[in-house]
Amino acid sequence: MKALPWCLSLVGNTMNGSNLGERMVAVSFGDVMRRLMAERGVSLRALARQVPCNAGYLSKVSRDLKRPSEDVAARLDDILGAGGALLAAHAPAPVPDSDPDAARLLYVERHPMRIDAVVVDGLAATLASQRRLEDVVGSAAVVEAAAAHLGIVLRLLRDARGPQARRLAAVASEASQFNGWLNTSIGAHDKAGPLYDQALRLGMQAGDEDLAATALSMRGHLAWAIGEYGTMAGLSEAAAGMAAAVGTRTVATQQHGRALALLGEREAALRAIGEAEEMFACGQGGQDDPDGLYFYGAELLTMQRGLILAYLGEHQVAADVIDTGLARLPEAIRDSGWIAWYRAHGARARAAAGEVDAAAAALLKTLPVVDATGSVKARAEIVSAWRQMARRWPGRSCVVELGEALRRR
C-alpha cells in the first residue's frame, strides 16, 4: 500500500489501533480541562477565583482559544487534581525534525488565522486517501479516523480567516459528507443526518453549489436507506436543480429516478435515468465535480439503471444490466463493500427471475468481500435475498449451502 499523506498519520489509523487522532482532536488542553471541571463539579467562575484570574480569559482557555502560561497551566493542574495531565496537554507535542508538514499543522492548529495553502492541501489529500482506503477495508474500519480528521478541520475552520478560509470550508463540507456516508453505511442513521446538514451549510459557506447539492443528494440517499422514498425523490430533484457540475447533477438525477421507481412511477423513472445517462455522456468527464465523485462512471450508472428495472419488477433484464456494469468496473473498486451491495442486489433480481442456482452462486462469491469490508448493508441484502429464496426453494441444495455459509459467519 502506498504511504498515506502526512495529515492521515496525525489522525490515526484504525487498522493498527493507533490513537494519534484521539490525541490530536480529543486531548487538547481545553478538552482535558473541561472534562476535569465536569468530573469535579467546578464552574468557570469558581475556578477563576482559585487561580486567580479573569473568568472570561479562563473560558477562552477551556475552549482552546487562548493558550495559558505555564504557571496558569500548573495552577489549574493542581486545583483540578489532574495529576500532571493538564501539564502534559500544555506541553508542545513532539514532532520529528524530519516532518515539517506535521509541525506546520500543529502550529496552525494553535494559530488558525495563519492557516496556509499547504495545510489545506494536506487535509484535502488526507480526505482523498481515507476515501480510497474505505474502498479497500470498508466503512467500519475508517469511521474513527475520518471523524478525527473532520474534528481537526472543523477546529481549524472555527477561527480561520483570510484567503484559505473558504477552501478550508470546502474541505470541511466534503469531510462532513464523507462521515455521513460512513455512518449511513454502518447503520448509524441518526448520526448521518446531522453530518449531511453540516455538509450543506459548509458547502454554502464555501460558496460551492456542487458541494451543497452533493449534501442534499446524500440526504436523499439517507432517506432511501430508511425507506422514506417521497423525501428521497424531493431531495434528489432539488439537488439536481442546484448542481452545476455534470457528475453531481447526474448522480442526483439517477437517484431521483430510483425514487420514482420505488414509488411506482414507471415512465417518470425511466425518463429520469435516460436523462442522467444522456447528461453524463455529454459531460466530457465531469472535471468540475467534487473529489468525492472520483468513483462515479458509466459503469455505475449502468448498474443504477439495473436497480430501477429491478424496482419496476423487470428482474431478468435488471440482473443482466447490473452484471454488465459490474464487469466493467475499475479493478480498484470492484471488491468494495458498497459494490458488494450491488452484487447482492443483482443476485436477488436473478433469483426473482427464477435463476436460483446462479443467484446462490453469486451470493456465495460475494460473502468473502462482505467479510473483508464488514459491509452491514451488503450483508443485510444477502440475508434478505437468502430468506426469499428459502421460502421459494426451501430444499434446494444451493439455497441450503448459502444458509449454512451465512450461519457460520
C-alpha positions in Angstrom: 0.0 0.0 0.0 1.2 3.5 -0.8 2.3 5.8 2.0 -0.6 8.0 3.2 -0.4 11.8 3.3 1.2 13.4 6.3 -2.2 14.5 7.8 -3.5 10.9 7.8 -0.7 9.9 10.1 -1.8 12.5 12.5 -5.4 11.5 12.6 -4.7 7.8 13.4 -5.2 4.6 11.6 -7.9 2.2 13.0 -6.3 -0.6 11.1 -3.3 -0.7 13.5 -5.1 0.6 16.6 -3.2 3.9 16.7 -4.8 6.7 18.9 -2.9 9.6 17.4 -6.2 11.0 16.1 -7.6 11.0 19.5 -4.5 12.8 20.8 -4.9 15.5 18.2 -8.7 16.0 18.5 -9.9 14.9 21.9 -6.9 15.5 24.2 -6.2 19.2 23.8 -5.6 21.3 26.9 -9.2 22.7 26.8 -10.7 19.2 26.3 -8.9 17.8 29.4 -9.7 20.9 31.4 -13.4 20.8 30.6 -13.6 17.1 31.4 -11.9 17.6 34.8 -14.2 20.5 35.6 -17.2 18.4 34.8 -15.9 15.5 36.9 -15.1 17.8 39.9 -18.3 19.8 39.5 -16.3 23.1 39.4 -17.7 26.1 37.5 -15.6 28.5 35.5 -16.2 31.4 37.9 -15.3 29.3 40.9 -12.1 28.0 39.2 -11.1 31.5 38.2 -11.4 32.7 41.8 -9.0 30.0 42.9 -6.3 30.5 40.2 -6.9 33.6 40.5 -7.6 35.0 37.0 -10.4 36.5 34.9 -13.3 34.2 34.2 -13.6 35.3 30.6 -9.9 34.5 30.0 -10.4 31.1 31.6 -13.4 30.5 29.4 -11.2 31.0 26.3 -8.6 28.7 27.7 -11.2 26.0 28.2 -12.2 26.3 24.5 -8.6 26.3 23.3 -9.0 29.9 22.1 -6.2 31.0 24.4 -3.0 29.2 25.4 -2.4 29.5 29.1 1.0 30.3 30.5 3.0 27.5 32.1 2.2 28.9 35.6 -1.5 29.1 34.9 -1.4 25.5 33.5 0.4 24.3 36.6 -2.1 26.1 38.9 -5.1 24.5 37.0 -3.4 21.1 37.1 -3.1 21.4 40.9 -6.6 22.8 41.6 -8.3 20.2 39.4 -6.2 17.3 40.8 -5.1 16.5 37.2 -2.0 14.6 38.3 0.1 16.2 35.6 -2.5 15.6 32.8 -3.0 19.3 32.1 0.7 20.0 32.2 1.2 17.2 29.6 -1.5 18.6 27.4 0.1 22.0 27.7 3.5 20.8 26.6 4.2 21.1 22.9 3.6 17.7 21.2 6.9 16.2 20.0 7.3 16.4 16.2 10.2 14.7 14.4 12.6 17.2 12.7 12.1 15.3 9.5 8.4 16.0 9.4 8.0 19.8 8.8 4.4 19.3 7.5 3.3 17.8 10.7 4.9 20.7 12.6 3.0 23.1 10.3 -0.3 21.5 11.2 0.4 21.7 14.9 1.4 25.3 14.5 -1.7 26.4 12.6 -4.0 24.4 15.0 -2.7 26.9 17.6 -2.8 29.9 15.3 -5.8 29.2 13.0 -5.8 32.6 11.4 -2.4 31.9 9.9 -3.5 28.7 8.1 -1.8 28.4 4.7 -2.4 26.5 1.4 0.0 23.7 2.3 -2.2 22.7 5.3 -5.4 22.9 3.3 -3.9 20.8 0.6 -2.7 18.3 3.1 -6.1 18.0 4.8 -7.8 17.5 1.4 -5.2 14.9 0.5 -5.9 13.0 3.7 -9.6 13.0 3.0 -8.9 11.6 -0.5 -6.8 8.9 0.9 -9.4 7.9 3.5 -12.0 7.6 0.8 -9.8 5.3 -1.3 -8.9 3.3 1.9 -12.6 2.8 2.6 -12.9 1.2 -0.8 -10.5 -1.5 0.3 -11.2 -2.0 4.0 -14.8 -0.9 4.4 -16.6 1.9 6.3 -16.3 0.5 9.8 -12.5 0.4 9.7 -12.3 4.1 8.6 -15.0 5.8 10.6 -13.0 6.7 13.7 -10.0 8.1 11.7 -12.4 10.0 9.5 -14.2 11.5 12.5 -10.8 12.6 13.9 -9.8 14.2 10.6 -13.1 16.1 10.5 -12.6 17.3 14.0 -9.2 18.8 13.1 -10.7 20.5 10.0 -13.6 22.0 12.0 -11.3 23.1 14.7 -9.1 25.0 12.3 -12.1 26.4 10.4 -13.6 27.8 13.6 -11.3 30.8 13.7 -9.7 30.7 10.2 -9.6 33.9 8.2 -8.0 35.0 5.0 -7.8 33.5 1.5 -7.7 29.9 2.7 -10.8 30.0 4.9 -13.2 29.3 2.0 -11.1 26.4 0.7 -11.0 25.0 4.2 -14.8 25.3 4.4 -15.0 23.2 1.2 -12.7 20.5 2.7 -14.9 20.6 5.9 -18.0 20.2 3.7 -16.6 17.2 1.9 -15.3 15.6 5.1 -18.7 16.0 6.7 -20.4 14.4 3.7 -17.8 11.5 3.9 -18.5 11.0 7.6 -22.2 11.0 6.8 -21.7 8.3 4.2 -19.6 6.2 6.6 -22.3 6.4 9.3 -25.0 5.6 6.8 -23.0 2.5 5.6 -22.7 1.1 9.2 -26.3 1.8 10.0 -25.8 4.8 12.3 -28.5 6.8 10.5 -29.1 9.1 13.5 -25.5 10.4 13.2 -25.5 10.6 9.4 -28.4 13.2 9.1 -26.7 16.0 11.1 -23.4 15.4 9.3 -25.2 15.9 5.9 -26.9 19.0 7.2 -23.5 20.3 8.3 -22.1 19.4 4.9 -24.8 21.5 3.2 -24.2 24.5 5.5 -20.4 24.3 4.9 -20.8 23.9 1.2 -22.8 27.1 1.1 -20.2 28.8 3.4 -17.6 27.8 0.8 -19.7 29.3 -2.0 -19.7 25.9 -3.8 -23.1 25.0 -5.2 -21.9 21.5 -6.1 -20.9 20.7 -2.6 -24.2 21.9 -1.3 -26.0 19.9 -4.0 -24.0 16.8 -3.0 -25.0 17.2 0.6 -28.7 17.4 -0.5 -28.2 14.3 -2.7 -26.6 12.4 0.1 -29.5 13.4 2.4 -31.7 11.8 -0.3 -29.5 8.7 -0.1 -30.1 8.5 3.6 -33.9 8.9 3.0 -33.6 5.9 0.7 -31.7 3.9 3.4 -34.5 4.4 5.9 -37.4 3.9 3.4 -38.6 7.5 3.0 -38.9 7.4 -0.8 -41.0 10.6 -1.1 -38.3 12.5 0.7 -35.7 10.8 -1.4 -37.4 12.0 -4.5 -37.8 15.6 -3.3 -34.2 16.0 -2.1 -32.8 14.3 -5.2 -34.8 16.6 -7.5 -33.7 19.7 -5.5 -30.0 18.6 -5.7 -30.2 18.0 -9.5 -31.6 21.5 -9.9 -28.9 23.1 -7.7 -25.9 21.2 -9.2 -23.7 22.9 -11.8 -21.2 20.1 -12.5 -22.2 17.2 -14.7 -21.4 14.3 -12.4 -23.1 15.9 -9.4 -26.2 16.5 -11.5 -26.1 13.0 -12.9 -25.9 11.4 -9.5 -28.9 13.4 -8.2 -30.9 12.7 -11.4 -30.5 9.0 -11.4 -31.3 8.9 -7.7 -34.5 10.8 -8.4 -35.2 8.1 -11.0 -34.7 5.3 -8.4 -37.0 7.1 -6.0 -39.7 7.4 -8.7 -39.3 3.7 -9.5 -39.8 2.8 -5.8 -42.9 5.0 -5.8 -44.3 3.1 -8.8 -43.9 5.9 -11.3 -42.5 3.8 -14.1 -42.4 6.2 -17.1 -41.0 9.1 -15.0 -38.4 6.8 -13.5 -37.2 5.5 -16.9 -37.2 9.1 -18.2 -35.0 10.3 -15.3 -32.4 7.5 -15.8 -32.4 8.3 -19.5 -31.7 12.0 -18.8 -28.9 11.0 -16.4 -27.3 8.8 -19.0 -27.5 11.5 -21.7 -26.1 14.3 -19.5 -23.2 12.1 -18.3 -22.4 11.0 -21.9 -22.3 14.7 -22.9 -20.4 15.8 -19.8 -16.8 15.4 -21.1 -15.6 13.8 -17.9 -17.1 16.0 -15.2 -13.8 17.9 -14.4 -15.6 20.3 -12.1 -17.1 17.7 -9.8 -16.1 17.4 -6.2 -13.4 14.8 -5.4 -16.0 12.7 -3.6 -17.3 11.6 -7.0 -14.0 10.0 -8.1 -15.7 6.6 -8.2 -18.6 7.7 -10.5 -18.6 6.4 -14.1 -20.7 5.0 -16.8 -20.4 1.5 -15.2 -22.1 2.7 -12.0 -24.8 4.5 -13.9 -25.5 1.2 -15.8 -25.9 -0.6 -12.5 -28.3 2.1 -11.3 -30.4 1.6 -14.4 -30.5 -2.1 -13.3 -31.7 -1.1 -9.9 -34.5 0.9 -11.4 -35.5 -2.1 -13.6 -35.5 -4.3 -10.5 -37.7 -1.9 -8.6 -40.1 -2.0 -11.5 -40.2 -5.8 -11.5 -38.2 -6.5 -14.7 -35.9 -8.9 -12.8 -34.2 -10.8 -15.6 -33.3 -7.6 -17.5 -32.3 -5.9 -14.3 -29.9 -8.8 -13.3 -28.2 -8.7 -16.7 -27.8 -4.9 -16.7 -26.3 -4.9 -13.2 -23.9 -7.7 -14.2 -22.9 -5.7 -17.3 -22.0 -2.7 -15.1 -20.1 -4.9 -12.6 -18.0 -6.5 -15.3 -16.8 -3.0 -16.5 -15.9 -1.6 -13.1 -12.3 -0.5 -12.4 -10.4 -3.1 -10.5 -9.7 -0.7 -7.7 -13.3 -0.6 -6.5 -14.6 -3.9 -7.8 -14.3 -5.5 -4.4 -15.5 -2.6 -2.3 -18.1 -3.1 0.4 -20.6 -0.8 -1.3 -20.1 -2.6 -4.7 -20.8 -5.9 -2.8 -24.3 -4.5 -2.2 -24.9 -4.1 -5.9 -23.6 -7.7 -6.5 -26.1 -8.9 -3.9 -29.0 -6.9 -5.4 -28.2 -8.2 -8.8 -28.2 -11.8 -7.5 -31.5 -11.1 -5.8 -33.0 -9.9 -9.1 -31.7 -13.1 -10.7 -33.4 -15.2 -8.1 -36.6 -13.3 -8.6 -36.3 -14.2 -12.3 -36.1 -17.9 -11.3 -32.4 -18.5 -11.7 -31.8 -19.8 -8.2 -28.5 -21.6 -8.8 -26.9 -18.6 -10.5 -28.2 -16.3 -7.8 -26.9 -18.5 -4.9 -23.5 -18.8 -6.6 -23.2 -15.1 -6.9 -24.2 -14.5 -3.3 -21.7 -17.1 -2.1 -19.0 -15.4 -4.2 -19.9 -12.0 -2.6 -19.7 -13.2 1.0 -15.9 -13.0 1.3 -16.0 -9.4 0.2 -18.5 -8.7 2.9 -16.3 -10.4 5.4 -13.3 -8.4 4.4 -15.0 -5.0 4.4 -17.6 -5.5 7.1 -20.3 -4.1 4.9 -23.5 -4.1 7.1 -25.7 -3.1 4.1 -24.4 -5.8 1.8 -24.7 -8.5 4.4 -28.3 -7.4 5.1 -29.1 -7.6 1.4 -27.6 -11.1 1.1 -29.6 -12.3 4.1 -32.8 -10.8 2.7 -32.2 -12.5 -0.6 -31.5 -15.8 1.0 -34.7 -15.6 3.0 -36.7 -15.0 -0.1 -35.0 -17.9 -1.8 -35.5 -20.2 1.2 -39.2 -19.5 1.2 -39.5 -20.3 -2.6 -37.0 -23.1 -2.8 -36.7 -24.5 0.8 -34.9 -27.7 0.0 -32.8 -26.6 -2.9 -29.2 -27.6 -2.2 -27.6 -24.3 -3.3 -30.0 -22.4 -1.0 -29.2 -24.7 1.9 -25.5 -24.2 1.2 -25.9 -20.4 1.2 -27.8 -20.6 4.5 -25.1 -22.6 6.1 -22.4 -20.2 4.9 -24.4 -17.3 6.5 -24.8 -19.1 9.8 -21.0 -19.8 10.0 -20.4 -16.0 9.9 
